[in-house]
Amino acid sequence: MTRLPGFVTHSLTGDITAGLILCAIGLLRVPPVAFTTGEYIGYVLILVGVSLAVTFRRRTPRTALTVLAALLLVHLVVFDVPTIFAGLACLVAAYTTQTQLVPPWRWLFLTAIYTGGLAAMARSTTLTDDWQTRGFAVASVSAAISLAATLGILRRQRRTRYELAVERAAVLEGQLDTERRLAVFEERHRIAREMHDILGHSLNAIAVQAEGARYILESDPTRADRSLADIARLSRTAVDDVRDVIDVLRTEDEEVSVRSNPSLQDIADLIDTLQTPGETITLQVDGDIDSVPSRISSTTYRIAQESLTNAMKHGCSPIAVRLTIDADRLDMTVVNGVTSTALNGERRGHGLIGMQERARAYGGAFKAGRDAATAEWGVHVHLPWSRP
């Protein structure tokens, strides 16, 4: 995990401070050697090297601990008197092994620290030869190193929990962002489908009625007037539907009222609206339309609406709509007549995709294509439901 810049600056400042404090303690408690001798110069060099290793122990832990171990080994060989700074350096090293290293280095360096600390107690000339005194010193050093290592373990575990929490928060934030994007995409997709259903059907129906009115304008003025009235009604209905969609988009109120969705009870009116002198549409219903759940009824109406609109757009006539309603399912077939401009079986427009999505949304099946035997284009939809 990448650390924050402020955290890195804080850590570097703390490491430099620790190195300076250790160097100051070492200069204040010099072992009993003359200042002008080579031993003193060697001591100062060891002290500076150990202080630098402590300073950089979190940047390059293995290198710093290796240098620190080598310098403390020289200190152990040259001086037979343990110094405070060497003891503190061992404790810092034990702590660092648990916070900065991974197995097996963590345990190899800790073992070396235990060995060096016990060797220093065994070689010290300041202790008496009494085994109890040396045993107490060895136990004290072991306990101090163990305590430093334990604090390092606790620090590592705390840091790991923090990093996991930050990582989990980042993952959750990413998931929320993905969910927001998907929600926006689904909403846009739904709006596009609704707009396609509203405007696509209405504009195609208006075009069909307008074409029909042109042919019968002189021969049958009454029927032409009815076609023009249908055009006006379809235009107003389309405008109202578009306004409903826009109102939903503009408000944050989830309970905003919109006009009720059409259902199978309106399919006869739909067919009447689309009937023109050049189009023949028949409807056959087997079963009770009122027994169909509202969501299935509305979906079926929209699929029928899109199917009829496509058929009329491509000049497919006659058109037959068959509904078969059972206790827990509905089957609808819209069969178009054969024309040279009919859709082939390979083409898939937005309308077919929308119908397929509507059917699959309720666990149904959708199929559209040309019948090999009759060469008629057909749309077949199967929609099941379960009774409460």
Number of C-alpha atoms within 10 A of each C-alpha: 7 6 8 8 9 8 10 12 11 10 15 15 12 13 21 16 15 17 22 17 14 24 19 15 15 22 15 11 11 16 17 10 12 11 10 8 9 11 16 16 13 14 21 16 13 20 26 20 20 25 26 21 26 26 23 17 24 18 14 13 19 18 13 21 25 15 18 25 21 15 21 24 15 14 20 21 12 12 19 16 18 18 18 16 22 22 17 16 23 26 20 19 28 29 24 26 26 25 22 18 17 10 10 8 14 17 15 11 22 21 13 14 23 18 12 17 22 19 14 25 22 16 15 16 13 10 14 10 10 8 10 10 12 17 13 11 16 19 14 14 20 17 12 17 24 17 15 20 22 15 17 21 18 14 15 18 14 12 13 13 12 12 15 13 12 13 13 12 12 12 12 12 12 12 12 12 12 12 12 12 12 12 12 12 12 12 13 12 13 13 15 14 19 17 16 16 20 21 18 19 23 23 16 17 25 22 15 23 25 17 15 20 23 12 13 17 14 10 10 11 12 13 16 22 14 14 27 17 13 19 22 13 15 20 17 13 15 20 14 15 19 15 13 16 15 12 15 15 12 9 10 9 10 7 8 10 10 13 8 7 14 16 20 21 13 13 19 11 11 17 18 12 18 24 19 21 16 14 16 16 19 14 13 12 12 12 14 12 17 12 12 22 15 14 13 21 22 19 21 27 20 24 25 24 22 21 26 26 22 20 24 25 16 14 19 23 17 16 21 17 21 16 20 16 20 15 13 13 16 22 18 21 20 23 26 27 18 18 14 9 11 19 18 13 12 9 8 12 9 11 18 19 12 21 26 18 16 21 21 15 12 15 12 19 17 19 14 21 18 19 12 8 6 9 14 16 23 21 21 18 22 19 23 18 16 8 6 3
